[in-house]
């Protein structure tokens, strides 16, 4: 993207009441630069996590350890909570003993059935008892595993709802919420008139997005447009979009409001003047061009997009020409001007 939008200016106005003579004006050069085509005005977006996970216990009991700090970033698999495992361990030991006894009984009755000393019904009952205890032991082992609660995603932890020593119930109690913030979304809406151009541009490339906010330090974090809703909101005439930001430095935060800059295209070597150069007249837009003899010509122009206080001229000017940026109210075609550079 071009960076040549800072345009040279002339001196300040002459004092009021000055005698007739050349009119003092401020001027700038018409420059050629690359200009991004943006949605104007920039929409306001709402930052949201890509994923939000609510952590609930899958087994009830006493929290014996909390293994993180509130607001800490955690990785998937990190240990978060430990629920006192002793009740689960005791249940597992009891049911394993029961299962061992049931297996011995089953093997005994299998031999008795082969010798036709018991009925098939008695054998089936023994087998069912063994199988039931196998399932019970598996459930006990799972409950023991549930005594350790680990992070299911990478993210940042919220506030603790329960602390060490608290008794929690499964699955009612919410222990914690984790928000994934690397990457992160910004959702925003744009007028539906932009939809055809957005769709056209997205066919061939990914559209660049930046987000800015009040008191931001450093450059606006960059992102990409990744979602276009499947319907226009009939009530507002807007279409919902989402941009994804890597957010490696954590500048964007869930719930934050940001100003989103969505670049639709880029004009290459566009002719640019300060926006205050362009005047509106009965016959359309025009500018005052300073001639070699220090008089001005009133010239009609066609404008395109605006960006950062500059306007792209589609027709009517050439690169390098000098245009008046201030003092136009005292000018007419052929008026002599005085341009003094600081």
FENRA-V480337 format. One record per helix or strand of 2 or more residues. SS is the DSSP state (alpha for helix, beta for strand). FROM is the first residue (numbers start at 1). LEN is the number of residues. Records with the same first field share a line. If there is no record, write none. Layout:
SS = FROM-LEN ; FROM-LEN
This chain:
beta = 23-2 ; 26-4 ; 31-8 ; 43-7 ; 52-5 ; 61-6 ; 73-2 ; 79-5 ; 148-3 ; 155-3 ; 167-2 ; 174-6 ; 184-8 ; 208-5 ; 221-13 ; 238-8 ; 257-18 ; 279-3 ; 284-7 ; 295-6 ; 302-6 ; 310-6 ; 322-5 ; 336-3
alpha = 86-29 ; 120-26 ; 192-11 ; 275-3 ; 328-3
